[in-house]
Amino acid sequence: MEEKVIVSASLVVYKNSPEMLQAVIESLFATPLNIKLCVIDNSPTDCLRSLFISHGNIEYYYNNGQNIGFGKAHNLALSKLPKSTYHLILNPDIYFLPTVIPELIEYLEEHQDIGLIQPKIYYPNRELQYLCKRYPSFLLLFARRFFPKLLQKLFQQHMDWYEMRDTGYNQIIDVPYLSGCFMLFHKAYLEEINYFDENFFMYLEDADISLRMAQKYRSVFYPHVSIYHHWAKGSYKSLRLTLISIQSAFYFFNKHGWKFF
């Protein structure tokens, strides 16, 4: 009889670096747990297939050149995975030590009121990423994306508050908005809130799912383990992704409530 699978994971890829993908795969399966991973490939071609198909615990699904978006692809992966106690959302640009997932699960086991947990997140150079966030305002999102650095300084205090820098990032805290690069869910609670909202093609789907989870269960930052995240900030380099981020912002505020300042 197979060992009970308690952790499932999903990874959505789109023309990613094979080296980065290899790092996240190695990190995941170095973890001393029985983990099943489903990879959804939104790329124009299936040239990444060879990275995944030889691994017995990976199910690879190519979308025939269609990019269906981040949340919808993770939902598709969830529909293909076996039953599990916990589910991990992974980005293709992260890596971590084998102790990270077990320690997070241990904390979840001891705190059944938590639906979502995230570790501390660093750049590869060990610079901290301030990815815990409070509820955003329209002006703040606009300023972060479009204002020049000099003008952004006028909003620095507001931006620091939004990124929860006042907490010090050194204590376990409840967070309204966690990053989608690494989200460990209690699977039953994730099912209860109906997974990702597929109306978000990309961007702010992590804010939406964090907020919905926090309405019923706790959404928690756990700083005692950490991961590394390259964080490309793709919308800053592409007009198409910028337009998608604007569309997502309007949908987010229409759904959850507008806050202008």
N, C-alpha and C positions, 0 to 999 in steps of 0.2 A: 504494500500500500504506500502511495506517495505521501511524503511529509505534507502536513496541512499548509496550504499557502495562506499566510496572513497578510502579506503585503503585495499589492499590485502597483504598477507604475505605468505612466504614459509619457511618451516623448513625441513631440511634433517637430518634424524637420522640414527645412526649405533651403536647398542649396547651401547647406552648412559645410564648414570645414571638416573634412574627415578626421583630422587630428583632434579637433575639439570633441567630435562625436565619440571617438575612441576613448577619450579621457572620461567622459560621462558614463559610458558603458562599463569601463573598468572600475570606476568608483562605485557604481551601483552593485555590480556583481562581486566586488571584494567584500561587500557587506555580509556578515555571517548570518544571513537569513535566506529563506527560500522566497525569491522574488520573481514574479512574472511581469515582463515588460511588453507593452504593445507600442510599436512605433508606427506613426501615421506619417507618410511621406507626401507632402504637398508640393514637391519639386516638379519642375517641368519634365524631367526625365527620372528614371529609376537608377541613376548611376551610383547612388548610395546603398543600393540593395545589398551588395556584397559585405558590407560592414555588419549586417544583422542576421542574414539568413542561416549562417552556420551555427548560431548560438541556440541551444535547445530551449532556453527560457525566454526567447524573444519571438513575438509574433510581429511580422512585418507586413504592412498594408500600403500599397502604392495607389494613389488617387487618380491614376491615369492622366497626370499632368494638370489636374484641377487643384487650385489652392482654395480650400474651403474655409480657411481661417483657423485661428488658434483655438478658441473655445469649442467650436463645432468639431474640430479634429480630435480634441481630447475627449469629448463626449462619444465620438465614434470609437475611440480606443476603449473607453469604459464599457461600451456595449459588447466588446469582443473579449474582455478579460474574465477570468474565473472569479468566483466569489472570494472576497478578502475582508479582513478586518480593517485594514488601513489602505489608503490609496495615495500615491505620491505623484504630483505633477512636477515634471522636470523640464528645464530649458536645455537646449543643446550646447550651451556655452558655459556650463558649470562643471566643477569637480570637487571631490570631498573625500575625507578619510572614512575608513570602514566603521568607525565608532559612532558616526553622526546619526544615522537612522535608528540604530538600536537605542541610543540614549533618548531620542525624541519619543520613540514608542514607549519606552519605560515611563516617561513622564505622562504620556497620554493614558497609559494603563492606570496610573495613580490618580488621574484627574479626568473622570469620565464626563465632566461638564465642558471639556474642550473639544471643539469640532475641527479646528484648524490650527496648526503650529508651524512656525518657521524659525530657523536658526539665525545666528549672526552671519552677515554676508560681507565678504571682502573682495576687492579687486585682487588679481594675482600678485600685485606688489604689496599686499597687506594693508592697503588703504581701505578704511571702512566705507561701505556704501550705506547711505542713509535712506533705507527703503521702507521703514515703518512710516506710515503717513496717517494724518488726520483727514477729515472730510475736506475735499478740495473746494476752492471757489473758482468761478470762471476766470476772474482776473488773474488769479495765481497761476492757473494752467496756461493762460495766454502769455503771461510775463515769462514764465519758465521756458516756453518754446520759442517765442518770437522777439522778446526784448534783447538788445545787446547787453553784454556783460556789465558795462558801465551803468546802464539804466537799471539792471536787475539789482544792483546794490541798494537802490532806494527801497526795495522790497525784501531785503535780506532778512530782517527780523521776522517778517511774515513767512518767508520760505523756510527759515529755521524752525518755526513753530509747526508748519505743515509737515516737515520731515521729522518731527518729534525729537529734535536734538536736545531739548531740555531734559529728556529722560536719561541722557548719558549712554544709552545703549548698553548698559551693564547690568540690567535687572530684568526679571521676568515680568512682562506687562501685557495687558490687553490692548490690542491695536485694531482700529477700525478698518485699515487698508493695508494689506500685506502684498508683497511682490509676487507675481506669477512665476518667477524663475525657479522657485522651490517651495511647494506647498504640500504639506503632509496632512491629509484629512482622515478623520474617523469616517470610514466608508458609509456606514449606516446614516450618519448625519448628512453626508454629501448627497446621498440618495434622497433624503428628506427634503432638502432645499432644491432638488431637481437640477443638479449639476450646473454647467455653465449656461448662461444666456446666449444663445446662438445669434442674437441680433447684433452682438458685438463681433465684427469680423476680426478686429485686433485692437488692442489698447483699451484699458479701463475695464476689461472683463475681469481682471483680478480684483479691482476695487469693488465691482459689483458683487462678486461671489464672496468676498471677505465681509462686506456689509450685510449680505443676506445671512451668512453664517452667524455673524455677531448678533443678529436679531433673535436667534434661538439658542445658540451655544457660544462659548468663548472662542475668540480668535487671538492667538497668543504668540508673542515674540519670546524666544528662548535663547539667551545669549551664551549659554555654557558650552555649546558646540558651534562650529562655523563651517561655511562652505566658501568656495571661490567662484566668482562670476565675472566673465569678461565684459559683459554689458556693452553692446555695440551702439545702442541708441539709434536704431535704424531710421526712425522718423525724422531725425535731424539731418539726414543725408539724402532723403528722397522726397520729391514733391508728392508722389502718389501716397506714400506712407503718411506724410503730413496731412493730406486731405482725409485719409482714413482716420487719423487721430482726432481731427476736428469733428468728423461725423460721429465718432464714438463719444466724444465729450458732450455733444448735443443730446445724443440718446441717453447717456448716463444722467444728465441733469433733468431731462424730461421724466425719467423713471424715478429718480430718488429725491428730486427737489433742487431747485436752483438756489445757488448761493453765489452772489455776484462779487462780493468783496471779502 
